[in-house]
Amino acid sequence: MSGKSKYPEQFRRDAVELARSSDRPLRQVARELGVNHETLRNWVRTAEQAQAAPADAAAVVDQEELRALRKRVAELELEKDILRKAAAYFAKEMGR
């Protein structure tokens, strides 16, 4: 929500909560509060985006962690392959 507003932050939060919990149309709620309906709609939209943002951030973190884990698995598989070849080589050398 914008930094410079004639409405206090607590009023905006309460208005958004009222708009979400009410069965009345957004226009009617806005009219009862003495706020332009587009202003109230913007407040509701901004609040919804703010709630969605943490979920999106968590998804990004999960994707980064998944990418790092896949890279680590590839490294471990390469190391395992090298060790298997080394073990086969030394077993062959010991058999001579």
Beta strands, then each sheet from edge to edge (+ up, - down):
end
